[in-house]
Amino acid sequence: MRRVFLWIMATATLFATAQFGDYMIVNGKSQEIFSNPLEPYLREHKTPMFQNAGGCSACWRGYQATWDIFDEYLYIIGLKACTCSPNDKPIPLKKIFPKMQGDKIKATWFSGEIRIPLGKELEYVHMGYGSIYERDLFLKFEKGKLIEKRVVDNRPKPKDSLETLK
């Protein structure tokens, strides 16, 4: 019974760690994202999870991808191992996409939102992608095509005073 309890506690701790995000090129700059657009592809193609050889609890998926948008479509343009080491090695995209041609892959498998935190961190949350930033840019995709952009302002709003209600 004690072993089961310890396993549950260790597992809970592992998934309660803030995660390193993938990256998106935004206005020519690499920006961390709080979404994992490669996961649906890996599940659909029954690709085994990457081995997290470094035991890094801040990157449970074992990889970090780099994304860009060309002609309103999402593309994966890079992939690297994520072991919490400054020497993480690139993973050739051909390893995951054996039929690929060129240097990028259109992410037609991805439908959903990508959250891009912007501005200063307002609140650190030590779990997943829960930290709160001044703003979030949400990019919505349908089969890899960008269909909507919206910005959410997370900064505290000033309280109404009697003067502003007049």
C-alpha positions as CSV (number, residue, x, y, z in Angstrom):
1,M,0.0,0.0,0.0
2,R,2.8,2.4,0.8
3,R,4.4,1.8,-2.6
4,V,1.1,2.7,-4.3
5,F,0.9,5.9,-2.3
6,L,4.4,6.9,-3.1
7,W,3.8,6.2,-6.8
8,I,0.7,8.3,-6.8
9,M,2.6,11.2,-5.1
10,A,5.5,11.0,-7.5
11,T,3.2,10.9,-10.5
12,A,1.2,13.9,-9.2
13,T,4.4,15.8,-8.6
14,L,5.6,15.1,-12.2
15,F,2.5,16.5,-13.8
16,A,2.2,19.4,-11.4
17,T,5.3,21.1,-12.9
18,A,5.1,24.1,-15.1
19,Q,6.0,23.0,-18.7
20,F,8.4,24.3,-21.3
21,G,6.3,25.3,-24.3
22,D,6.8,24.9,-28.0
23,Y,7.7,28.0,-30.0
24,M,5.9,30.1,-32.6
25,I,7.6,32.6,-34.9
26,V,5.6,35.8,-34.3
27,N,6.6,39.0,-36.1
28,G,10.1,37.4,-36.8
29,K,10.6,36.6,-33.1
30,S,10.5,33.2,-31.5
31,Q,7.7,33.3,-28.8
32,E,6.9,30.5,-26.4
33,I,3.4,29.0,-26.8
34,F,1.2,27.3,-24.2
35,S,-0.3,24.6,-26.6
36,N,1.0,21.4,-28.1
37,P,-0.2,21.2,-31.7
38,L,1.9,18.2,-32.5
39,E,0.1,15.9,-30.0
40,P,-3.0,15.2,-32.1
41,Y,-0.7,14.0,-34.9
42,L,1.3,11.8,-32.6
43,R,-1.9,10.2,-31.2
44,E,-3.5,9.7,-34.6
45,H,-0.4,8.1,-36.0
46,K,0.2,6.1,-32.8
47,T,3.7,7.6,-32.6
48,P,5.2,6.6,-29.3
49,M,5.9,9.4,-26.9
50,F,9.4,10.8,-27.0
51,Q,11.7,9.4,-24.5
52,N,12.5,12.0,-21.8
53,A,16.0,10.7,-21.2
54,G,17.0,13.6,-19.0
55,G,14.1,13.1,-16.6
56,C,13.0,16.7,-17.0
57,S,9.7,17.1,-15.3
58,A,9.3,20.5,-17.0
59,C,9.1,18.8,-20.4
60,W,7.0,15.6,-19.9
61,R,6.4,15.2,-23.7
62,G,10.2,15.0,-24.4
63,Y,10.3,17.4,-27.3
64,Q,9.9,21.1,-28.2
65,A,8.6,22.0,-31.7
66,T,8.9,25.3,-33.5
67,W,6.0,26.5,-35.6
68,D,5.4,29.3,-38.1
69,I,2.5,30.5,-40.2
70,F,2.8,30.9,-43.9
71,D,-0.1,31.9,-46.2
72,E,-2.5,31.5,-43.3
73,Y,-1.5,27.9,-42.6
74,L,0.3,26.5,-39.6
75,Y,3.6,24.7,-40.3
76,I,6.0,22.8,-38.1
77,I,9.5,24.0,-39.0
78,G,11.7,22.4,-36.3
79,L,11.9,19.8,-33.5
80,K,14.3,19.1,-30.8
81,A,14.7,16.8,-27.8
82,C,13.7,18.4,-24.5
83,T,15.8,17.1,-21.6
84,C,16.3,20.4,-19.7
85,S,19.9,20.4,-21.0
86,P,21.3,23.4,-22.8
87,N,22.6,20.9,-25.4
88,D,19.3,19.4,-26.5
89,K,19.7,17.9,-29.9
90,P,17.6,18.6,-33.0
91,I,15.3,15.8,-34.1
92,P,15.0,15.5,-37.9
93,L,11.4,16.1,-39.0
94,K,11.7,13.1,-41.3
95,K,11.8,10.9,-38.3
96,I,8.2,11.8,-37.5
97,F,7.1,12.6,-41.1
98,P,8.9,10.1,-43.3
99,K,7.1,11.2,-46.5
100,M,7.9,14.9,-46.0
101,Q,9.4,16.9,-48.8
102,G,11.0,20.3,-48.2
103,D,11.9,21.8,-44.8
104,K,8.5,22.3,-43.2
105,I,5.2,20.4,-42.8
106,K,1.7,21.9,-43.1
107,A,-0.1,21.0,-39.9
108,T,-3.4,19.9,-41.5
109,W,-4.0,17.5,-38.5
110,F,-4.4,20.4,-36.1
111,S,-7.8,22.0,-35.3
112,G,-8.0,24.0,-32.1
113,E,-6.5,27.1,-30.4
114,I,-2.9,28.0,-29.7
115,R,-2.3,30.2,-26.8
116,I,0.6,32.7,-27.0
117,P,1.3,34.5,-23.7
118,L,2.3,38.2,-24.2
119,G,3.7,40.8,-21.8
120,K,4.8,40.4,-18.3
121,E,4.0,37.3,-16.2
122,L,1.3,38.4,-13.6
123,E,1.0,35.1,-11.8
124,Y,3.2,32.0,-11.8
125,V,1.4,28.7,-11.6
126,H,3.5,25.6,-11.0
127,M,1.4,23.3,-13.2
128,G,1.2,22.8,-17.0
129,Y,0.6,26.1,-18.8
130,G,-1.3,27.7,-16.0
131,S,0.8,30.9,-15.5
132,I,-1.1,34.1,-16.3
133,Y,0.4,36.9,-18.4
134,E,-0.7,40.4,-19.2
135,R,-2.3,39.3,-22.4
136,D,-2.9,36.1,-24.4
137,L,-3.0,35.9,-28.1
138,F,-5.3,33.0,-29.2
139,L,-4.9,31.7,-32.8
140,K,-7.7,29.4,-33.9
141,F,-7.1,26.8,-36.6
142,E,-9.3,24.5,-38.6
143,K,-7.3,21.7,-40.3
144,G,-4.2,23.8,-40.1
145,K,-5.8,27.0,-41.5
146,L,-5.8,30.1,-39.4
147,I,-9.4,31.2,-39.1
148,E,-9.4,33.5,-36.1
149,K,-7.2,35.7,-34.0
150,R,-8.1,37.3,-30.7
151,V,-6.3,38.9,-27.8
152,V,-7.5,38.6,-24.2
153,D,-6.3,41.2,-21.7
154,N,-5.6,39.6,-18.3
155,R,-4.5,42.7,-16.5
156,P,-6.6,43.7,-13.5
157,K,-9.3,46.2,-14.3
158,P,-9.6,49.4,-12.2
159,K,-12.6,49.2,-9.9
160,D,-15.5,51.5,-10.7
161,S,-15.7,54.6,-8.6
162,L,-18.6,56.9,-8.1
163,E,-17.0,59.4,-10.4
164,T,-16.8,56.9,-13.4
165,L,-20.5,55.9,-12.8
166,K,-21.8,59.5,-13.3
